[in-house]
Amino acid sequence: MVEPVIVADPDIMNGTPCFRGTRVPFKNLIDFIEGGHSLGEFLQQFPTVTREMAVRALEEAKDSLLARIA
């Protein structure tokens, strides 16, 4: 099984869900998209997050939501 790309560690950002290996909260990605910004703009602003990480995080969020409402 592949490790999740979003993790919540109480020792990192007080347990805020962040991209694995970074201090970048997943919420930042959601806020960028909600604000009308592109994924590319997010990646420029947060270079420690790769495109693959961001796409995987969005896929995990989608799968989680769909599982919850199904």
N, C-alpha and C positions, 0 to 999 in steps of 0.2 A: 504494500500500500504506500502511496506517495504521501509524504508529509504535507500537512496543510500549509499554504503560503501565508495565511494570517494566523498569528498566535497572540495569546494574551498571557503575559508573564508578569506577575506582581512586582518583579524587580525592574521591569522596563516600562517606563511611562505610567507607573501605578496600575498596571494591568490593562491599559487601553489596548484594544486589538490593533496590532501593528503588523506590517509586512515582516516576515521572518528575517532576522539578521539586520534589521534596521530599527530606527526609532520613528518611522513614518507611520502615523495612524491610517488605517484603512478608510476612516471617515474623510480624510483629506481627499482621497480619490473620488469618493461619492460627492463631496462638496464641489470639487472641480467640475465634475460632469453636470451636476445640478445647476451650476453657475454658467453653463453654456460653453465651457472650455473643452478643448479636445484632450484625448489621451496623450497626444504628443506634447501638449503644453504641460500637463501634469508631470510627464517623464523628464522634461527639461527642468522643471522646478525641483524635482526630487530625484536626482541622478542615482541614488542608491537603490532605487526600485527599477527593475528591468521591465521591458514590455511584457515578457513572458509572465513575470510575477503579477503584474497588473491584470492581465487577461485571465490568468488562473484564479485570481481573487474574485473577479467579477463572475466567473463561471461557478465558483464555490458558493458565492452569495445567491446566484440564480438557482442553483440546485437546492440549496437550503430553503429558500423561499418556496419553491415548487413542492418540495417534500412536506413542508409545513401546511400548505393549503390543499394538498391532494387528499 
